[in-house]
Amino acid sequence: MTPAARERAQVRVPLLIVSAAAWLILVAAPGTTHPHHATARLSWFAIDWLVMLGAMMAPLLNEPVRHTRDRSLARQRARSLVLFVAGYTAIWMAAGGVLQAIAVRALVVHSPMPLMFFAFVAAVWQCSPLKQQCLNRAHDHPELAAGGHAADVAALRFGVVHGVWCVGSCWALMLLPLLVTRTHVGAMACVFAWMAAERLERPMPRAWRVRTPEKAVRLVYARLTLIMPSRAAIRPSRIPTLGA
């Protein structure tokens, strides 16, 4: 492993471990992050929402966390990372309260209409210029002070700002699993896959457009072509015979 790959792994592996642990909790205790469960035990709301955030958002923080780590002095690095994550989490916790409240009110109706309505809202938001702006700004990595009080302020501000644009990009998608009762974890997995694929796309001009994860599809296809043997390789070769 090259030194650069080792540096990337030092950020990516802990985030994947956090995500995997959260997914295990969700699978072992299905319904934990569902609004019905949260209303029954309001004291557990923060933990429930944090589990959902850990599962779905931790892998998406690879680039901003690495940026924060790379721009910090060694003695300041741990504090800067904690402040970044604290600012980011605070924004999502506030957004989670709003999303959970919407979901609770929608589920009281006991009808598929709220899910259909918010699915339509999510589809419109996905195509909107504001969605593109949020995706673009989520790719912004500002200059950060390397040490001292200025580094603390910069890391916290970066976490808050990145959280704001992340909420703006993902709020409609994050709401959908909360509106599903029986397939809550499955819906979370689908939304997570879509959000992860979105992050691979480059910033684009603001415009109304149908956004599809083209780059993710190309990467998956390229991996499959490397794994699966080519037809030419598995086709038996023709052995020429005398007189042919």
PEDA-V577295 format. One record per pair of residues at least 24 apart in sequence whose C-alpha atoms are under 10 Angstrom apart, sorted by the first residue. I is the first residue (numbers start at 1). J is the second residue. Records with the same first field share a line. If there is no record, write none. Layout:
# PEDA-V577295
I->J + J
This chain:
# PEDA-V577295
7->66 + 69 + 70
8->62 + 63 + 66
9->62 + 66
10->66
11->59 + 61 + 62 + 63 + 65 + 66 + 67 + 69
12->58 + 59 + 60 + 61 + 62 + 63 + 65 + 66
13->59 + 62
14->58 + 59 + 62
15->54 + 55 + 57 + 58 + 59 + 60 + 61 + 62 + 65
16->54 + 55 + 58 + 59 + 60 + 62
17->54 + 55 + 58 + 59
18->51 + 54 + 55 + 56 + 57 + 58 + 59
19->51 + 52 + 53 + 54 + 55 + 56 + 57 + 58 + 59 + 60
20->54 + 55 + 56 + 58 + 59
21->51 + 54 + 55
22->50 + 51 + 52 + 53 + 54 + 55 + 56 + 58
23->51 + 52 + 54 + 55 + 56 + 185 + 188 + 189
24->51 + 55
25->51 + 52 + 55
26->51 + 52 + 55 + 184 + 185 + 188
27->185 + 186
30->181 + 182 + 183 + 184 + 185
31->178 + 180 + 181 + 182 + 183 + 184 + 185
32->184 + 185
33->100 + 177 + 178 + 184 + 185
34->100 + 103 + 104 + 177 + 178 + 179 + 180 + 181 + 184 + 185
35->99 + 100 + 101 + 102 + 103 + 104 + 105 + 107 + 178 + 179 + 180 + 181
36->100 + 103 + 104 + 107 + 108 + 178 + 181
38->100 + 104
39->100 + 101 + 104
45->93 + 96 + 97 + 100
46->93 + 96 + 97
49->92 + 93 + 96 + 97 + 100
50->89 + 92 + 93 + 96
52->96 + 174 + 185 + 188
53->89 + 92 + 93 + 96 + 174
54->89
55->188 + 189 + 192
56->174 + 188 + 189 + 191 + 192 + 193 + 195 + 196
57->89 + 92 + 166 + 170 + 192 + 195 + 196
58->85
59->192 + 196
60->166 + 192 + 195 + 196 + 197 + 199 + 200
61->85 + 88 + 162
63->139 + 141
64->138 + 139 + 140 + 141 + 142 + 158 + 159 + 162
65->155 + 159
67->141 + 142 + 143 + 144
68->141 + 142 + 143 + 144 + 145 + 146 + 151 + 154 + 155 + 158 + 159
69->146 + 155
70->144 + 146
71->143 + 144 + 145 + 146 + 147 + 151 + 155
72->144 + 145 + 146 + 147 + 148 + 151 + 152 + 155
73->145 + 146 + 147 + 148 + 151
74->146 + 147
75->146 + 147 + 148
76->146 + 147 + 148 + 149 + 151 + 152
77->146 + 147 + 151 + 152 + 155
79->151 + 152 + 155 + 156
80->144 + 145 + 146 + 147 + 151 + 152 + 153 + 154 + 155 + 156 + 159
81->152 + 155 + 156 + 159
82->152 + 155 + 156 + 159
83->151 + 152 + 153 + 154 + 155 + 156 + 157 + 158 + 159 + 160
84->152 + 153 + 154 + 155 + 156 + 157 + 158 + 159 + 160 + 161 + 162 + 163
85->155 + 156 + 158 + 159 + 160 + 163
86->155 + 156 + 159 + 160 + 163
87->155 + 156 + 157 + 158 + 159 + 160 + 161 + 162 + 163 + 164
88->156 + 157 + 158 + 159 + 160 + 161 + 162 + 163 + 164 + 166 + 167
89->159 + 160 + 163
90->159 + 160 + 163 + 164
91->159 + 160 + 161 + 162 + 163 + 164 + 165 + 166 + 167
92->160 + 163 + 164 + 166 + 167 + 171
94->167
95->163 + 164 + 167 + 168 + 171
96->167 + 171 + 174 + 175
98->171 + 175
99->171 + 172 + 174 + 175 + 176 + 178 + 179
100->175 + 178 + 179
102->175 + 178 + 179
103->175 + 176 + 177 + 178 + 179 + 180
104->178 + 179
105->179
106->178 + 179
107->178 + 179 + 180 + 181
112->179 + 180
114->179
115->175 + 176 + 177 + 178 + 179 + 180
116->176 + 179
118->172 + 173 + 175 + 176 + 179
119->172 + 173 + 175 + 176 + 179
120->172
121->172 + 173
122->170 + 171 + 172 + 173 + 174 + 175 + 176
123->172 + 173 + 210 + 211
124->172 + 208 + 209 + 210
125->168 + 169 + 170 + 171 + 172 + 173 + 208
126->169 + 170 + 172 + 173 + 208 + 209 + 210 + 211 + 212
127->207 + 208 + 209 + 210 + 211 + 212
128->206 + 207 + 208 + 209 + 210 + 211
129->204 + 205 + 206 + 207 + 208 + 209
130->168 + 169 + 206 + 207 + 208
131->165 + 168 + 169 + 170 + 206 + 207 + 208 + 211
132->168 + 169 + 203 + 204 + 205 + 206 + 207 + 208 + 209 + 211
133->165 + 168 + 169 + 203 + 204 + 205 + 206 + 207
134->162 + 164 + 165 + 166 + 167 + 168 + 169 + 170 + 203 + 206
135->165 + 166 + 168 + 169 + 170 + 198 + 199 + 201 + 202 + 203 + 204 + 206
136->165 + 169 + 199 + 201 + 202 + 203 + 204 + 205 + 206
137->161 + 162 + 164 + 165 + 166 + 168 + 169 + 203
138->162 + 163 + 164 + 165 + 166 + 167 + 168 + 169 + 199 + 203
139->165 + 166 + 199 + 200 + 201 + 202 + 203
140->165 + 203
169->195 + 198
170->195
